Amino acid sequence: MDYIFAEGNGREITGKDKIFGVSQLAKKATAEYGAENVVNATIGALLDDDGNLIVLSSMVDVLKDMTPQELAEYAPIAGIPEYLDVLKTVVFGKYMPKGFIEACATPGGTGSIRNTIANYSRPGDLVLTSNWHWSPYQIIAREIGREVTTYEMFDESGNFNFGSFREKISEILKKQDRLVILFNAPAHNPTGYSPSSGTWDRIISILKECAAPGKKITFFLDIAYIDFAGDSDRAREFLPKFGDMPDNILVVVGFSASKGFTFYGLRTGAMLCITQNEEIAQEFKRVTAYSSRGSWSNCTRAGQAAIAKVFHDEKLLARVFEERKIYEKLLADRCRAFKEAAAEAGLATCPFNAGFFITIPCENDDAVNEELQKHNIFAIAIGGGIRIAISAISEEKCRMIPEKIAAAIKKVNG
């Protein structure tokens, strides 16, 4: 591509974002045919059965009670002290890993991804993630001169592919002396997969095997969906496993308030390190604050202050958890409906445990998606499959669309 004035800088800029582009088509169809006749399964946000964004009333009340100064004042670069004080509890709950844990506020989970890649890899480095992944990982990496490469997430039996994971890490570390791994779990986007306790043990074992002397691995754990990964307490049980890592493996946890607190537009998040080395933890504090200053400067104060208030008030916190339980069940019911209907239709899906998404592997996914759009079903083609956001559609629609997806795949691929 030739640039008129801007510099390409090795990037391939493709124009409109695919997800938001299809979402706009869905909105146009809804306006023309009515919401009851359209399935908009594109949106990575929790909607009620009428298609309205769900916002926790407990969090709304907290925001309403804030003074204008609390809402509008600049926040410190690394985050307001009250927010940083509660972040360990927010992220880990009662499953606190051993070691030195430091935190830095970020604009949503995206900021934590950007800061991790920028600080723990070098320009030109490869960054590793699974073949099924959130596509903006690639954009974030390319914008700062890195490139994403992938391992096969599942083997032929539908289990986590330990062999591919180990092989790819070893291959990259032969070429570079440090590696950032982006690992989204539990309730992985786009598949909804959550590793079992035993799977986590083997993943950690592989990391330790591959982190040879002179090599450094930064394992970025993207927990964006942890508060809707089934039971939010049990979903955290694996986290203490990361409290026993050697000094050449740094664990960075990326937290997002978008899902668990329904704070999508307030862009509130954080990154937290877990290490047994205090010097590494203090370095983390310095470099992440420095990078924040050089990119977005500081984050929105309101979201940080609201979360801090909730975690300093037992009654408010109980309200948040009570509301979440309602929506955990809503998601679980939608998931069960889709799974049952998929089984009846003979529609294969990627392994799914919980969360916002289900993915259907298929060939010619763009053509399949276009065929679905003819029936006013709007999903996201993600390269090798179709992503369905069950977070955004009713249980009734979850039961209805698997048969139509199966029919579309058969029509396109024979």
Secondary structure, DSSP 8 states (H G I E B T S, - for coil): ---SSS--TT----SS-HHHHHHHHHHHHHHHH-GGG-EE----S-B-TTS-B---HHHHHHHHTS-HHHHHS---TT--HHHHHHHHHHHHTT---SSEEEEEEESHHHHHHHHHHHHHS-TT-EEEEESS--THHHHHHHHTT-EEEEE-SB-TTSSB-HHHHHHHHHHHHTT-SEEEEEEE-SS-TTT-----HHHHHHHHHHHHHH--TT-EEEEEEE-TTGGGSSSTTGGGTTGGGGGS--TTEEEEEEEEHHHHT--GGGT-EEEEEEES-HHHHHHHHHHHHHHHHTTT-S--HHHHHHHHHHHT-HHHHHHHHHHHHHHHHHHHHHHHHHHHHHHHHT-------SSSEEEEE-SSHHHHHHHHHTTTEE-EE-SSEEEEEGGGS-HHHHHHHHHHHHHHHHHHH-
